[in-house]
Amino acid sequence: MSIALSARVLSFGASVEACRHFLSMLERQREGIAKAKAEGKYKGRKPTGEDKTTELRRLVEAEGVAVPEAAKRLGIGRATAYRLIQRAPAVA
């Protein structure tokens, strides 16, 4: 076996080992998250801007403020503002 071939085989073996290590790390992480959820300690990320939907709709529909400006005034992201408007019913 040539030196170059030996080096490739060793390199391949090292990358396989690194992949195995990474996958076992992900598996342990999933197990930890499942355990934390079962104990009620892991709730995920809190929704952003959900409590500002009514105010956002009022600004955009009643006052005629542009969505990016309304988002800026309320301290939420532009994409979040568009998503909230799309999901929420219209203000009467």
CNS distance restraints for C-alpha pairs under 8 A (distance, minus, plus):
assign (resid   1 and name CA) (resid   5 and name CA) 6.50 0.50 0.50
assign (resid   1 and name CA) (resid   6 and name CA) 6.59 0.50 0.50
assign (resid   2 and name CA) (resid   6 and name CA) 6.19 0.50 0.50
assign (resid   3 and name CA) (resid   7 and name CA) 6.12 0.50 0.50
assign (resid   4 and name CA) (resid   8 and name CA) 6.33 0.50 0.50
assign (resid   5 and name CA) (resid   9 and name CA) 6.22 0.50 0.50
assign (resid   6 and name CA) (resid  10 and name CA) 6.19 0.50 0.50
assign (resid   7 and name CA) (resid  11 and name CA) 6.02 0.50 0.50
assign (resid   8 and name CA) (resid  12 and name CA) 5.99 0.50 0.50
assign (resid   9 and name CA) (resid  13 and name CA) 6.11 0.50 0.50
assign (resid  10 and name CA) (resid  14 and name CA) 6.15 0.50 0.50
assign (resid  11 and name CA) (resid  15 and name CA) 6.27 0.50 0.50
assign (resid  12 and name CA) (resid  16 and name CA) 6.20 0.50 0.50
assign (resid  13 and name CA) (resid  17 and name CA) 6.21 0.50 0.50
assign (resid  14 and name CA) (resid  18 and name CA) 6.16 0.50 0.50
assign (resid  15 and name CA) (resid  19 and name CA) 6.13 0.50 0.50
assign (resid  16 and name CA) (resid  20 and name CA) 6.24 0.50 0.50
assign (resid  17 and name CA) (resid  21 and name CA) 6.19 0.50 0.50
assign (resid  18 and name CA) (resid  22 and name CA) 6.17 0.50 0.50
assign (resid  19 and name CA) (resid  23 and name CA) 6.18 0.50 0.50
assign (resid  20 and name CA) (resid  24 and name CA) 6.15 0.50 0.50
assign (resid  21 and name CA) (resid  25 and name CA) 6.15 0.50 0.50
assign (resid  22 and name CA) (resid  26 and name CA) 6.33 0.50 0.50
assign (resid  23 and name CA) (resid  27 and name CA) 6.20 0.50 0.50
assign (resid  24 and name CA) (resid  28 and name CA) 6.18 0.50 0.50
assign (resid  25 and name CA) (resid  29 and name CA) 6.18 0.50 0.50
assign (resid  26 and name CA) (resid  30 and name CA) 6.19 0.50 0.50
assign (resid  27 and name CA) (resid  31 and name CA) 6.25 0.50 0.50
assign (resid  28 and name CA) (resid  32 and name CA) 6.16 0.50 0.50
assign (resid  29 and name CA) (resid  33 and name CA) 6.22 0.50 0.50
assign (resid  30 and name CA) (resid  34 and name CA) 6.13 0.50 0.50
assign (resid  31 and name CA) (resid  35 and name CA) 6.17 0.50 0.50
assign (resid  32 and name CA) (resid  36 and name CA) 6.14 0.50 0.50
assign (resid  33 and name CA) (resid  37 and name CA) 6.08 0.50 0.50
assign (resid  33 and name CA) (resid  42 and name CA) 6.93 0.50 0.50
assign (resid  34 and name CA) (resid  38 and name CA) 6.20 0.50 0.50
assign (resid  35 and name CA) (resid  39 and name CA) 6.36 0.50 0.50
assign (resid  36 and name CA) (resid  40 and name CA) 6.16 0.50 0.50
assign (resid  36 and name CA) (resid  41 and name CA) 5.13 0.50 0.50
assign (resid  36 and name CA) (resid  42 and name CA) 5.23 0.50 0.50
assign (resid  37 and name CA) (resid  41 and name CA) 5.77 0.50 0.50
assign (resid  37 and name CA) (resid  42 and name CA) 4.76 0.50 0.50
assign (resid  37 and name CA) (resid  43 and name CA) 6.74 0.50 0.50
assign (resid  48 and name CA) (resid  76 and name CA) 7.52 0.50 0.50
assign (resid  48 and name CA) (resid  80 and name CA) 7.53 0.50 0.50
assign (resid  49 and name CA) (resid  53 and name CA) 6.79 0.50 0.50
assign (resid  49 and name CA) (resid  76 and name CA) 6.23 0.50 0.50
assign (resid  49 and name CA) (resid  80 and name CA) 7.11 0.50 0.50
assign (resid  49 and name CA) (resid  81 and name CA) 7.74 0.50 0.50
assign (resid  49 and name CA) (resid  84 and name CA) 7.81 0.50 0.50
assign (resid  50 and name CA) (resid  84 and name CA) 7.26 0.50 0.50
assign (resid  52 and name CA) (resid  56 and name CA) 6.02 0.50 0.50
assign (resid  52 and name CA) (resid  74 and name CA) 7.38 0.50 0.50
assign (resid  53 and name CA) (resid  57 and name CA) 6.15 0.50 0.50
assign (resid  53 and name CA) (resid  84 and name CA) 6.11 0.50 0.50
assign (resid  53 and name CA) (resid  85 and name CA) 7.18 0.50 0.50
assign (resid  53 and name CA) (resid  88 and name CA) 7.17 0.50 0.50
assign (resid  54 and name CA) (resid  58 and name CA) 6.19 0.50 0.50
assign (resid  54 and name CA) (resid  91 and name CA) 7.64 0.50 0.50
assign (resid  55 and name CA) (resid  59 and name CA) 6.18 0.50 0.50
assign (resid  56 and name CA) (resid  60 and name CA) 6.19 0.50 0.50
assign (resid  56 and name CA) (resid  70 and name CA) 6.39 0.50 0.50
assign (resid  56 and name CA) (resid  71 and name CA) 7.29 0.50 0.50
assign (resid  56 and name CA) (resid  74 and name CA) 7.53 0.50 0.50
assign (resid  56 and name CA) (resid  81 and name CA) 7.35 0.50 0.50
assign (resid  56 and name CA) (resid  85 and name CA) 7.65 0.50 0.50
assign (resid  57 and name CA) (resid  61 and name CA) 5.75 0.50 0.50
assign (resid  57 and name CA) (resid  62 and name CA) 7.66 0.50 0.50
assign (resid  57 and name CA) (resid  85 and name CA) 6.59 0.50 0.50
assign (resid  57 and name CA) (resid  90 and name CA) 7.20 0.50 0.50
assign (resid  57 and name CA) (resid  91 and name CA) 6.49 0.50 0.50
assign (resid  58 and name CA) (resid  62 and name CA) 5.12 0.50 0.50
assign (resid  58 and name CA) (resid  63 and name CA) 6.72 0.50 0.50
assign (resid  58 and name CA) (resid  91 and name CA) 6.78 0.50 0.50
assign (resid  59 and name CA) (resid  63 and name CA) 5.04 0.50 0.50
assign (resid  59 and name CA) (resid  64 and name CA) 6.41 0.50 0.50
assign (resid  59 and name CA) (resid  65 and name CA) 5.63 0.50 0.50
assign (resid  59 and name CA) (resid  70 and name CA) 6.33 0.50 0.50
assign (resid  60 and name CA) (resid  64 and name CA) 4.94 0.50 0.50
assign (resid  60 and name CA) (resid  65 and name CA) 4.74 0.50 0.50
assign (resid  60 and name CA) (resid  66 and name CA) 6.08 0.50 0.50
assign (resid  60 and name CA) (resid  67 and name CA) 6.18 0.50 0.50
assign (resid  60 and name CA) (resid  70 and name CA) 6.78 0.50 0.50
assign (resid  61 and name CA) (resid  65 and name CA) 7.46 0.50 0.50
assign (resid  61 and name CA) (resid  91 and name CA) 7.53 0.50 0.50
assign (resid  65 and name CA) (resid  69 and name CA) 6.55 0.50 0.50
assign (resid  65 and name CA) (resid  70 and name CA) 6.08 0.50 0.50
assign (resid  66 and name CA) (resid  70 and name CA) 6.13 0.50 0.50
assign (resid  67 and name CA) (resid  71 and name CA) 6.03 0.50 0.50
assign (resid  67 and name CA) (resid  78 and name CA) 7.10 0.50 0.50
assign (resid  67 and name CA) (resid  81 and name CA) 6.79 0.50 0.50
assign (resid  67 and name CA) (resid  82 and name CA) 7.10 0.50 0.50
assign (resid  68 and name CA) (resid  72 and name CA) 6.21 0.50 0.50
assign (resid  68 and name CA) (resid  78 and name CA) 5.32 0.50 0.50
assign (resid  68 and name CA) (resid  81 and name CA) 7.66 0.50 0.50
assign (resid  69 and name CA) (resid  73 and name CA) 6.24 0.50 0.50
assign (resid  70 and name CA) (resid  74 and name CA) 6.25 0.50 0.50
assign (resid  71 and name CA) (resid  75 and name CA) 6.00 0.50 0.50
assign (resid  71 and name CA) (resid  76 and name CA) 5.14 0.50 0.50
assign (resid  71 and name CA) (resid  77 and name CA) 5.96 0.50 0.50
assign (resid  71 and name CA) (resid  78 and name CA) 5.59 0.50 0.50
assign (resid  71 and name CA) (resid  81 and name CA) 5.79 0.50 0.50
assign (resid  72 and name CA) (resid  76 and name CA) 6.24 0.50 0.50
assign (resid  72 and name CA) (resid  77 and name CA) 7.15 0.50 0.50
assign (resid  72 and name CA) (resid  78 and name CA) 7.54 0.50 0.50
assign (resid  76 and name CA) (resid  80 and name CA) 6.61 0.50 0.50
assign (resid  76 and name CA) (resid  81 and name CA) 6.81 0.50 0.50
assign (resid  77 and name CA) (resid  81 and name CA) 6.25 0.50 0.50
assign (resid  78 and name CA) (resid  82 and name CA) 6.38 0.50 0.50
assign (resid  79 and name CA) (resid  83 and name CA) 6.18 0.50 0.50
assign (resid  80 and name CA) (resid  84 and name CA) 6.08 0.50 0.50
assign (resid  81 and name CA) (resid  85 and name CA) 6.19 0.50 0.50
assign (resid  82 and name CA) (resid  86 and name CA) 6.16 0.50 0.50
assign (resid  83 and name CA) (resid  87 and name CA) 6.29 0.50 0.50
assign (resid  84 and name CA) (resid  88 and name CA) 5.97 0.50 0.50
assign (resid  85 and name CA) (resid  89 and name CA) 7.79 0.50 0.50
